[in-house]
Amino acid sequence: MLEAAAMAMHPVESGALADRGMLGPLLREEPYRPVLGNPDQHVDRWRRAMDEFAAAIDAARADREAARRLMQVFTALCRTPASFERTRTVLIDCGLPERSLPHWPGTNVTVLQA
């Protein structure tokens, strides 16, 4: 099978046949794509993202307004009170003060805690 593919590619690469149709370009040699210079850049990006997340959590522990902003970022796509409260619980588990994080607007807090 591999030999048949190579035999089909050779006339196209040499210019004896034109590569026509939707699949014609598949018979050409792939262009050169250099390897990234720093293979650990994805690890560095992840580490930087985690450091920034930790810094945001640390700032939110001390500043009530920072905690509310962080809550807004994480709950922006929550469409139900249950998903909002789950996200709120996760932020509390990360160390944010419970009193700094609001509940879903219009929710009876005593019902949620029961």
Secondary structure by P-SEA (a helix, b strand, c coil): caaaaaaaaaaaaacccccccccccccccccccccccccaaaaaaaaaaaaaaaaaaaaaaccaaaaaaaaaaaacccccaaaaaaaaaaaaaacccccccccccccccccccc
